[in-house]
Amino acid sequence: MVCQGNSRTVKSNQEGIHHKLDALVMRYKQTESKRPVSEHTREAFLAVEDWLDGWQGDIILDSCCGVGQSTATIAAGYPDCKVIGLDKSAMRLGKHSHYQSGADNYAVFRADVNDFWRLAVQGQWSVKKHYLLYPNPYPKSSQIQKRWYGSAAMVDLMALCPVIEVRSNWLLYLQEFAQAATHYGLSGEIEKVAKGQPMTPFERKYLASGQACWKLTTGKAKD
Ligand SMILES: C[S@@+](CC[C@H](N)C(=O)[O-])C[C@H]1O[C@@H](n2cnc3c(N)ncnc32)[C@H](O)[C@@H]1O
């Protein structure tokens, strides 16, 4: 992948945490989702279960994995886990062959994570860690419900696994994610991503443009 050093920083008309964030998160938390699961994601879920082949150990999810560079890297770091990369873009996943690692404990699948997360919760998967790297930020104030933590999908995201690593070049996204997660009994720590080995093409692009990248790690809050 060619380094592009001209990526623009996120521009938002929001000055701080969105004033409707807490109310939105609570509303979704208390409402059962009626959204039907799409047929193609149901099929993808069955394909993943086939690939897991009765696996009883830990699973790591890399949601919105794009070309799956991070999925391959994570798999190499967790040889005792099965690592699953998910993205809805066939075009991005089609480029995965350029990013393959020698690890045989991972695979990437095309799926809409809105539906996939629900199916994985229903299937009571044992997810050890969940990566969500550089999700689309939807930075306009009016777009808050498109951000993962402001959407109905947050309920399943929170039910899947308490240990979530989210990365973004927009610090406010992570601050809002952390605040939303407190409503599910999770605490979070935010740190700057070190320069060096970018984990994904988006991270590479942002760092090459001189932007700061941030990482939030959540976990169960202590009483
Ligand atoms: C900004 S890109 C980041 C890709 C990759 N993680 C990286 O850092 O290079 C966001 C990705 O989220 C994926 N995405 C957005 N909504 C999705 C959904 N509902 N289900 C699955 N993937 C989704 C897009 O297709 C895109 O590849």
The ligand as a Tripos MOL2 file, in Angstrom:
@<TRIPOS>MOLECULE
LIG
   27    29     1     0     0
SMALL
NO_CHARGES

@<TRIPOS>ATOM
      1 C1        -12.6470    3.7880    7.6100 C.3       1 LIG1
      2 S1        -12.7230    2.1160    7.1050 S.3       1 LIG1
      3 C2        -11.5420    1.3280    8.1820 C.3       1 LIG1
      4 C3        -11.0860    0.0000    7.6470 C.3       1 LIG1
      5 C4         -9.9530   -0.6680    8.4460 C.3       1 LIG1
      6 N1        -10.3330   -0.9960    9.7910 N.3       1 LIG1
      7 C5         -8.7230    0.1970    8.4590 C.2       1 LIG1
      8 O1         -8.4410    0.8220    9.4960 O.co2     1 LIG1
      9 O2         -8.0160    0.2460    7.4280 O.co2     1 LIG1
     10 C6        -14.2710    1.6110    7.7890 C.3       1 LIG1
     11 C7        -14.7160    0.2400    7.3380 C.3       1 LIG1
     12 O3        -15.9460   -0.0840    7.9680 O.3       1 LIG1
     13 C8        -16.6820   -0.9070    7.0870 C.3       1 LIG1
     14 N2        -18.0960   -0.8850    7.5250 N.ar      1 LIG1
     15 C9        -18.8870    0.1940    7.7190 C.ar      1 LIG1
     16 N3        -20.1140   -0.1960    8.1200 N.ar      1 LIG1
     17 C10       -20.0980   -1.5500    8.2030 C.ar      1 LIG1
     18 C11       -21.0580   -2.5390    8.5590 C.ar      1 LIG1
     19 N4        -22.3150   -2.1820    8.9130 N.pl3     1 LIG1
     20 N5        -20.6980   -3.8310    8.5210 N.ar      1 LIG1
     21 C12       -19.4430   -4.1850    8.1590 C.ar      1 LIG1
     22 N6        -18.4820   -3.3050    7.8070 N.ar      1 LIG1
     23 C13       -18.7970   -2.0010    7.8260 C.ar      1 LIG1
     24 C14       -16.4440   -0.2540    5.7310 C.3       1 LIG1
     25 O4        -16.7400   -1.1350    4.6600 O.3       1 LIG1
     26 C15       -14.9670    0.0950    5.8370 C.3       1 LIG1
     27 O5        -14.1450   -0.9240    5.3280 O.3       1 LIG1
@<TRIPOS>BOND
     1     1     2 1
     2     2     3 1
     3     2    10 1
     4     3     4 1
     5     4     5 1
     6     5     6 1
     7     5     7 1
     8     7     8 2
     9     7     9 1
    10    10    11 1
    11    11    12 1
    12    11    26 1
    13    12    13 1
    14    13    14 1
    15    13    24 1
    16    14    15 ar
    17    14    23 ar
    18    15    16 ar
    19    16    17 ar
    20    17    18 ar
    21    17    23 ar
    22    18    19 1
    23    18    20 ar
    24    20    21 ar
    25    21    22 ar
    26    22    23 ar
    27    24    25 1
    28    24    26 1
    29    26    27 1
@<TRIPOS>SUBSTRUCTURE
     1 LIG1         1 GROUP 0 **** ****
